[in-house]
Amino acid sequence: MEISDKLLCLFNADVRAEEDRYVVEVPKREVETGSIDPGETYRVALISRSTESTPETTETERPSSEPQPPVEPGELRYVEIEDIGKQGDGIARVERGYVIIVPDTEVGDRVKIEVTEVKSNFAVGEVIEEEL
């Protein structure tokens, strides 16, 4: 399964109250540039604009404008397969909707995996134990 190393879109938006719901508007440019399509369903992550101070970075840490993947190579995780990709691999989602591709799995499988490869917007995991 091929997944781009780029997010579909990233933008700032206010949450607006409308009668019995709250609305987050997607800027028109995100649809016009072809990143997303009206009528489709997407996972949305909301990041706080908190003004709390963050710990100072050490000399070995470099600040990054891109979010870091929530998994690392060699990490063990229990995941549930939510979808099947175009090439037949299972897809699990973890924090912030981050995708982990798990070959040889089916929708609904709950498995223990070892993360074998990590990219900016997806990882690959290998099943090491199937849950009953």
Summary of the structure (lengths in Angstrom):
residues: 132
radius of gyration: 17.7
end to end distance: 27.0
largest distance: 49.4
contacts: 260
relative contact order: 0.19
helix: 6%
strand: 31%
